[in-house]
Amino acid sequence: MRVQPLIAVEDIARSRHWYEALLGCVGVHGGDDYEQLMMPGDDTFFLQLHLWEVHGHPNLEPSFVRPGHGVLLWFEVKDFHDAVDRAREMEAWILREPHVNAQANHRECWLHDPDGYTVVLASPYGEVD
């Protein structure tokens, strides 16, 4: 099984650029109302971006729920410190500065993306002794 979450966003290009800058991924679909993000050299996408209120999807109506409510996008990154540096260079909204999660024995940094989704950068599980 592969997990391929889809999040509704206000501006595909803005969100694609934000995630590309943060994670080093690339958009492989190229649409104005839908995009798929993939890591270079990988053959599967890991995140879908979809405009609100297009294609007639009844669950993509922003009036039903606040965008980002109840969703955390968790990314395990091998280059944790570099990813945090990129977030700072982008002037990303950092909700929780880098810290050690003692339960997972790894580092985390919590951010907001441009649409209000919470994004967690995490080093590999067990990385901190």
Secondary structure as UniProt FT lines:
FT   STRAND          6..9
FT   HELIX           12..23
FT   STRAND          26..27
FT   STRAND          34..38
FT   TURN            40..41
FT   STRAND          45..51
FT   TURN            52..53
FT   TURN            55..56
FT   TURN            58..59
FT   TURN            62..64
FT   TURN            67..70
FT   STRAND          72..76
FT   TURN            78..79
FT   HELIX           80..89
FT   TURN            90..91
FT   STRAND          93..101
FT   TURN            102..105
FT   STRAND          106..112
FT   TURN            114..115
FT   STRAND          118..122
FT   TURN            125..126
//
